[in-house]
Amino acid sequence: MPLTRDELGRRIRSARESCGLTQEQVGDAVELSRIAISQIEGGSRSVSSIELDRIAYAVGRDIKAFFADAFVEQDALAALFRTESQLAAQAELLHALQGSLALGREMTNLERLLGIDRAQLLAATYELPAARSRWDAIQQGQRIAADERQRLGLGLSPIGDLVELFESQGVRTGLVVLPDNISGLTLSDEKIGIFVVINREHPPLRRRFSLAHEYAHVLMDRDRSGAISRSENRADLLEVRANAFAAEFLMPAEGVAQFVQALGKGGASRAQMAVYDETDVVQAEQRATPGSQDIQIHDVALMAHHFGVSRISALYRLKNLRMVDEREFQHLKSQEDSGAGKAIADFLAADDPADEHEMRDEFRRRFLGLALEANRREEITLSKLTELAAMVGMDRQEVRRVLSSAGFDQS
C-alpha cells in the first residue's frame, strides 16, 4: 500500500516528538521554517528527498525507516531522550549523537551491500539486581570485570589493544568530538548494533579508561538502549559501577599484587612463621629494612606503564587495594601533581604508551575500507564515497585527489 502524505507526516512528527525536538529545531537542521515543518507533519506540504534525508538525520533515523511497512515509533535516540530529558537543549551533544547514529547506519548499510554477515551481539550480557549503594555498585563492577576477564581468557595480564578486543566482541568503537564533560557514550540499536563512542578531545589514556567504562555499560546496562557518561554524574550508581569495572578490568587486583611483589614491594615490614612438628613449635621472624616495602613514585610510574593507565589511576588503584595508606597516597599524589611523576616516567622510558601509539580509530579505518570496496564493486558511487569519507572528517577534494592518485575511476 503506497505511503500517503498524511502518514509520512505523522511518522515524521512521531519521530521528532520521540526525540523531544521542537519544530523550530528540526526546521533549523533542515533549513526550513517552523511553519513548513508543521505543514509537512500535517500532510499539507510535500517533502523533497533532500529535505526528508535531513529530517531523518536530525531525528537520528535512516530515511528508509519512514517508508517501512511497520514504522518503529521508538529508536535508540528516542530511548536516550527518555533518560536524558535535557538532551534536546544540548546542541553540541545532540549533533554528536546524530552523527554517531548516522555513522552506525552507514556502516551497517555498507556491510549489507558487501554481503558481510556481522554478528552484532557477541558481547556477553550480565543481568544484575539494581545496586542498593555505592559499595554494592563497586562490588558488582569488580565482580563482573573479573568474570569478563576470565570469559575472554585474559588471565592477569595487561590488556593490549582495547579497540581490537571490543571489535572482536561485536562492539563498534569510534572517536567523536564530544562536550568536554562527556567521556563517552554507548548506543544500542537493533539496526546498527552496539556502538561505543569516545571523546576524541580527551588525552589518550583517559580515552582508554573511558573505553573500559563504556564496555561496562555494554555488558551490564544493555537494556537501557544507551548511556551517556558525564563527569557530573560520576556519583550515580551505574557510573560508580562502570568505573569500578574499568579499574578492575584494566588493573586486576591479583595482577597488581603480583606486579608489586615483582618489584620487591608490598610485603609486611615484619613477617612471622611457626613450624610445628607434632610435638612443639619453632618460631621464625624476618624484618624488612625500614622503608624498603614502601611504594615510591617510580613504582607507580612502572605500574601505570605496565597496565596502560594513567599514573593517577594506578595510584588510586593502589589505595583502593590498600597497598598504600592515606598518608602514603597523599605524598605520592603531591609528587604526581608537582610533575615529579612525569619526570620519573620520562627517565624510566615509562611515559604514557598511548602518547606514542594513539588509540586506533578502528571504526574509521574499517568504515573507509568498506566504502572503497563498495565503490570498487559499483555498489556505491564516487559521490557517495566522498560523502561517507566526509562523515569521518575527510575533505572531499582531498578524497578525490587520493582516489585519483590510487587509480580509482573518477567518472
C-alpha positions as CSV (number, residue, x, y, z in Angstrom):
1,M,0.0,0.0,0.0
2,P,1.5,3.4,-1.0
3,L,2.6,5.7,1.8
4,T,0.3,8.7,1.9
5,R,1.5,12.2,2.5
6,D,-0.6,12.3,5.7
7,E,1.0,9.1,7.0
8,L,4.5,10.3,6.1
9,G,3.8,13.5,8.0
10,R,2.6,11.5,11.0
11,R,5.7,9.4,11.1
12,I,7.9,12.5,10.9
13,R,6.0,14.1,13.8
14,S,6.2,10.9,15.8
15,A,10.0,10.6,15.2
16,R,10.5,14.3,16.1
17,E,8.4,14.1,19.3
18,S,10.0,10.9,20.5
19,C,13.3,12.8,20.5
20,G,11.9,15.8,22.3
21,L,12.8,18.2,19.4
22,T,10.6,21.2,18.6
23,Q,9.5,22.0,15.1
24,E,11.9,25.0,15.2
25,Q,14.9,22.8,16.0
26,V,14.1,20.4,13.1
27,G,13.4,23.4,10.9
28,D,16.9,24.8,11.7
29,A,18.5,21.5,10.9
30,V,16.7,21.2,7.6
31,E,16.9,24.9,6.7
32,L,13.1,25.2,6.7
33,S,10.7,27.4,8.7
34,R,8.7,26.1,11.6
35,I,5.6,26.6,9.6
36,A,7.0,24.5,6.7
37,I,7.8,21.6,9.2
38,S,4.3,22.0,10.6
39,Q,2.8,21.7,7.1
40,I,4.9,18.6,6.3
41,E,3.8,16.9,9.5
42,G,0.2,17.8,8.8
43,G,0.4,16.4,5.3
44,S,-0.4,19.7,3.6
45,R,3.0,20.1,2.1
46,S,5.1,17.7,0.2
47,V,8.7,17.0,1.3
48,S,11.6,16.5,-1.1
49,S,14.1,13.6,-0.8
50,I,16.8,16.0,0.3
51,E,14.6,17.6,3.0
52,L,13.5,14.2,4.2
53,D,17.1,13.0,4.4
54,R,18.0,16.0,6.5
55,I,14.9,15.4,8.7
56,A,15.9,11.8,9.2
57,Y,19.4,12.8,10.2
58,A,18.0,15.3,12.7
59,V,15.9,12.7,14.4
60,G,18.5,10.0,14.3
61,R,16.7,7.8,11.7
62,D,17.6,6.2,8.4
63,I,15.5,7.7,5.7
64,K,14.3,4.3,4.7
65,A,12.7,3.9,8.1
66,F,9.9,6.3,7.1
67,F,8.9,4.1,4.2
68,A,9.0,0.8,6.1
69,D,5.8,-1.3,6.2
70,A,5.9,-1.1,10.0
71,F,7.2,2.2,11.4
72,V,9.2,1.9,14.6
73,E,7.9,4.7,16.9
74,Q,10.9,4.5,19.4
75,D,14.6,4.0,18.5
76,A,18.0,4.4,20.1
77,L,18.0,8.2,20.1
78,A,14.4,8.3,21.5
79,A,15.5,5.9,24.3
80,L,18.3,8.3,25.2
81,F,15.8,11.2,25.3
82,R,13.7,9.3,27.8
83,T,16.6,9.1,30.2
84,E,18.2,12.5,29.3
85,S,15.3,14.9,29.5
86,Q,17.5,18.0,28.7
87,L,19.2,16.4,25.7
88,A,17.3,18.5,23.1
89,A,18.7,21.7,24.6
90,Q,22.3,20.5,24.4
91,A,23.0,21.3,20.7
92,E,26.7,20.1,20.7
93,L,25.8,16.7,22.3
94,L,22.7,16.3,20.1
95,H,24.8,16.9,17.0
96,A,27.4,14.3,18.1
97,L,24.6,11.8,18.8
98,Q,23.0,12.4,15.4
99,G,26.4,12.0,13.7
100,S,27.2,8.8,15.6
101,L,23.9,7.2,14.7
102,A,24.3,8.1,11.1
103,L,27.8,6.6,11.0
104,G,26.5,3.4,12.6
105,R,23.7,3.2,10.0
106,E,26.1,3.8,7.1
107,M,28.4,1.1,8.4
108,T,25.5,-1.4,8.6
109,N,24.5,-0.4,5.0
110,L,28.0,-1.0,3.7
111,E,28.2,-4.4,5.3
112,R,24.8,-5.3,3.8
113,L,25.9,-4.2,0.4
114,L,29.1,-6.3,0.6
115,G,27.3,-9.4,2.0
116,I,29.0,-9.3,5.3
117,D,27.1,-11.1,8.0
118,R,28.4,-9.4,11.1
119,A,27.5,-10.8,14.5
120,Q,26.4,-7.7,16.3
121,L,25.8,-9.0,19.7
122,L,28.7,-11.3,20.6
123,A,29.4,-9.4,23.8
124,A,28.1,-11.1,26.9
125,T,25.2,-9.8,28.9
126,Y,25.2,-9.8,32.7
127,E,21.9,-9.4,34.4
128,L,22.3,-7.9,37.9
129,P,19.9,-6.6,40.6
130,A,19.9,-2.9,41.0
131,A,22.7,-1.7,43.2
132,R,21.5,-0.5,46.6
133,S,24.5,1.6,47.5
134,R,27.8,2.8,46.1
135,W,29.5,-0.1,47.9
136,D,27.2,-2.5,46.3
137,A,27.8,-0.9,42.9
138,I,31.6,-1.2,43.3
139,Q,31.3,-4.8,44.3
140,Q,29.2,-5.6,41.3
141,G,31.5,-3.8,38.9
142,Q,34.6,-5.6,40.2
143,R,33.0,-9.0,40.2
144,I,31.8,-8.6,36.6
145,A,35.2,-7.4,35.5
146,A,36.8,-10.5,36.9
147,D,34.2,-12.7,35.3
148,E,34.6,-11.0,31.9
149,R,38.4,-11.2,32.0
150,Q,38.0,-15.0,32.7
151,R,35.5,-15.4,29.9
152,L,37.8,-13.7,27.5
153,G,40.8,-15.7,28.7
154,L,42.8,-12.6,29.7
155,G,44.2,-14.1,32.9
156,L,46.0,-11.4,35.0
157,S,48.0,-9.9,32.1
158,P,47.6,-6.3,31.0
159,I,45.2,-5.8,28.1
160,G,46.8,-4.6,24.9
161,D,44.5,-3.1,22.3
162,L,41.1,-2.5,23.7
163,V,39.7,-1.4,20.4
164,E,40.6,-4.7,18.8
165,L,39.3,-6.7,21.8
166,F,35.9,-4.9,21.8
167,E,35.6,-5.1,18.0
168,S,36.1,-8.9,18.3
169,Q,33.1,-8.9,20.6
170,G,30.9,-7.2,18.0
171,V,31.2,-3.8,19.7
172,R,31.9,-1.0,17.3
173,T,34.1,1.8,18.6
174,G,34.7,5.3,17.3
175,L,36.2,8.6,18.2
176,V,34.0,11.7,18.0
177,V,34.3,15.2,19.3
178,L,32.0,15.4,22.4
179,P,31.5,18.1,25.0
180,D,34.4,18.1,27.5
181,N,32.2,16.9,30.4
182,I,31.3,13.7,28.4
183,S,33.9,11.0,28.3
184,G,31.9,8.7,26.1
185,L,28.5,7.2,25.2
186,T,27.1,3.8,24.3
187,L,24.3,3.3,21.8
188,S,22.5,0.0,21.3
189,D,20.1,-0.2,18.4
190,E,18.7,-3.3,16.5
191,K,19.7,-1.7,13.2
192,I,23.3,-0.7,14.0
193,G,24.2,-3.0,16.8
194,I,26.3,-1.7,19.7
195,F,28.3,1.4,19.1
196,V,30.7,2.9,21.7
197,V,31.8,6.4,21.1
198,I,34.7,8.0,23.0
199,N,35.6,11.7,23.2
200,R,38.3,12.4,20.7
201,E,39.4,15.5,22.6
202,H,40.4,13.7,25.8
203,P,44.0,12.5,26.4
204,P,44.8,9.0,25.1
205,L,45.0,7.2,28.5
206,R,41.7,8.8,29.6
207,R,40.2,7.5,26.4
208,R,41.5,4.1,27.2
209,F,39.8,4.1,30.6
210,S,36.6,5.5,29.0
211,L,36.6,2.6,26.6
212,A,36.7,0.1,29.5
213,H,34.0,2.2,31.3
214,E,31.7,2.1,28.3
215,Y,32.3,-1.6,27.9
216,A,30.8,-2.0,31.4
217,H,27.6,-0.3,30.1
218,V,27.6,-2.7,27.2
219,L,27.8,-5.7,29.5
220,M,25.5,-4.6,32.3
221,D,23.2,-1.9,31.0
222,R,22.2,-3.0,27.6
223,D,18.5,-2.9,28.4
224,R,18.8,0.9,28.6
225,S,19.5,1.2,24.8
226,G,22.2,3.8,25.6
227,A,24.2,5.6,28.2
228,I,25.9,9.0,28.3
229,S,28.9,9.2,30.7
230,R,29.1,12.7,32.2
231,S,31.6,13.9,34.7
232,E,28.8,15.5,36.8
233,N,27.0,12.1,37.1
234,R,30.1,10.2,38.4
235,A,28.3,9.6,41.7
236,D,25.3,7.8,40.1
237,L,25.3,4.1,40.9
238,L,25.6,3.0,37.3
239,E,28.6,5.3,36.8
240,V,30.2,4.1,40.0
241,R,29.7,0.5,38.9
242,A,31.2,1.2,35.5
243,N,34.2,3.0,36.9
244,A,34.8,0.1,39.4
245,F,34.6,-2.3,36.4
246,A,37.1,-0.3,34.4
247,A,39.6,-0.2,37.2
248,E,39.4,-4.0,37.8
249,F,39.2,-4.8,34.1
250,L,42.4,-2.8,33.3
251,M,44.2,-3.5,36.6
252,P,43.0,-6.8,38.1
253,A,43.7,-6.9,41.9
254,E,45.7,-10.1,41.8
255,G,47.7,-8.9,38.7
256,V,48.5,-5.6,40.6
257,A,49.6,-7.6,43.6
258,Q,51.9,-9.8,41.5
259,F,53.4,-6.8,39.8
260,V,54.1,-5.0,43.0
261,Q,55.7,-8.2,44.5
262,A,57.9,-8.5,41.5
263,L,59.3,-5.0,42.4
264,G,60.1,-6.4,45.8
265,K,57.4,-4.3,47.4
266,G,54.1,-4.9,49.1
267,G,55.3,-7.2,51.8
268,A,54.9,-6.7,55.5
269,S,57.7,-4.9,57.4
270,R,57.7,-7.8,59.9
271,A,56.8,-11.4,59.0
272,Q,56.4,-14.3,61.4
273,M,56.1,-18.1,60.7
274,A,55.7,-21.0,63.0
275,V,56.9,-24.5,62.2
276,Y,55.1,-27.4,64.1
277,D,56.5,-30.9,64.3
278,E,53.6,-32.6,66.1
279,T,55.3,-32.0,69.5
280,D,56.4,-28.4,69.6
281,V,56.6,-25.2,67.7
282,V,59.7,-23.3,66.3
283,Q,59.2,-19.6,65.7
284,A,60.9,-17.7,62.9
285,E,60.7,-14.0,62.2
286,Q,62.0,-11.7,59.4
287,R,62.1,-7.9,59.5
288,A,62.4,-5.9,56.3
289,T,64.7,-3.0,56.1
290,P,62.8,0.1,57.3
291,G,61.1,1.7,54.3
292,S,62.1,-1.0,51.8
293,Q,58.4,-2.0,51.3
294,D,57.1,1.5,50.8
295,I,55.8,2.1,47.2
296,Q,57.5,5.0,45.6
297,I,56.6,7.3,42.7
298,H,58.8,5.3,40.3
299,D,56.9,2.2,41.3
300,V,53.6,3.9,40.4
301,A,55.1,5.0,37.0
302,L,56.2,1.5,36.2
303,M,52.8,0.1,37.2
304,A,50.9,2.6,35.1
305,H,53.1,1.9,32.1
306,H,52.6,-1.9,32.6
307,F,48.8,-1.8,32.7
308,G,48.4,1.1,30.1
309,V,46.7,3.5,32.5
310,S,47.5,7.0,33.8
311,R,49.7,7.3,36.9
312,I,46.8,8.8,38.9
313,S,44.6,5.9,38.0
314,A,47.3,3.5,39.1
315,L,47.7,5.4,42.4
316,Y,44.0,5.3,43.2
317,R,44.0,1.6,42.4
318,L,46.9,1.0,44.9
319,K,45.0,3.0,47.5
320,N,41.8,1.1,47.0
321,L,43.7,-2.2,47.2
322,R,45.2,-1.0,50.5
323,M,48.7,-1.2,49.2
324,V,49.3,2.4,50.2
325,D,47.6,4.1,53.2
326,E,46.1,7.6,53.2
327,R,49.4,9.3,54.2
328,E,51.4,7.5,51.5
329,F,48.7,8.2,49.0
330,Q,48.7,11.9,49.7
331,H,52.5,12.0,49.5
332,L,52.6,10.2,46.2
333,K,49.8,12.3,44.8
334,S,51.6,15.5,45.7
335,Q,54.6,14.2,43.8
336,E,52.4,13.5,40.8
337,D,50.7,16.9,41.0
338,S,54.1,18.6,41.1
339,G,55.3,17.0,37.9
340,A,57.7,14.5,39.6
341,G,55.7,11.5,38.3
342,K,56.0,12.7,34.7
343,A,59.8,13.4,35.1
344,I,60.4,10.0,36.6
345,A,58.3,8.3,33.9
346,D,60.4,10.0,31.2
347,F,63.6,9.0,33.0
348,L,62.4,5.3,33.1
349,A,61.2,5.5,29.5
350,A,57.8,4.6,31.0
351,D,56.0,7.5,29.6
352,D,52.4,7.2,28.5
353,P,52.4,4.4,25.9
354,A,49.3,5.8,24.2
355,D,51.1,9.1,23.5
356,E,53.4,7.1,21.1
357,H,50.6,4.8,19.8
358,E,47.4,6.7,19.6
359,M,44.2,4.8,20.3
360,R,43.4,3.4,16.8
361,D,40.2,4.6,15.3
362,E,39.4,1.1,14.0
363,F,35.8,2.2,13.1
364,R,37.1,4.9,10.8
365,R,39.6,2.6,9.1
366,R,37.0,-0.2,8.6
367,F,34.4,2.2,7.5
368,L,36.6,3.7,4.8
369,G,37.9,0.3,3.8
370,L,34.3,-1.0,3.2
371,A,33.4,2.2,1.4
372,L,36.3,1.8,-1.0
373,E,35.4,-1.9,-1.6
374,A,31.7,-0.9,-2.2
375,N,32.8,1.7,-4.7
376,R,35.1,-0.8,-6.5
377,R,32.1,-3.2,-6.8
378,E,30.0,-0.3,-8.1
379,E,27.6,-0.7,-5.1
380,I,28.0,3.0,-4.3
381,T,29.0,5.9,-6.5
382,L,32.1,8.1,-6.1
383,S,29.9,10.9,-4.9
384,K,28.6,8.6,-2.1
385,L,32.1,7.5,-1.2
386,T,33.2,11.1,-0.8
387,E,30.1,11.8,1.3
388,L,30.9,8.9,3.6
389,A,34.6,10.0,3.9
390,A,33.4,13.5,4.9
391,M,31.4,11.9,7.7
392,V,34.6,10.8,9.3
393,G,36.4,14.1,8.8
394,M,38.0,13.8,5.4
395,D,37.9,16.7,3.0
396,R,36.0,15.9,-0.2
397,Q,38.6,17.4,-2.5
398,E,41.4,15.5,-0.7
399,V,39.4,12.3,-1.1
400,R,39.1,12.8,-4.8
401,R,42.8,13.6,-5.1
402,V,43.8,10.5,-3.2
403,L,41.5,8.3,-5.2
404,S,42.8,9.7,-8.4
405,S,46.4,9.0,-7.4
406,A,45.4,5.5,-6.5
407,G,43.9,4.9,-9.9
408,F,40.2,4.9,-9.0
409,D,37.9,5.9,-11.8
410,Q,36.7,9.5,-11.2
411,S,34.0,9.4,-13.9
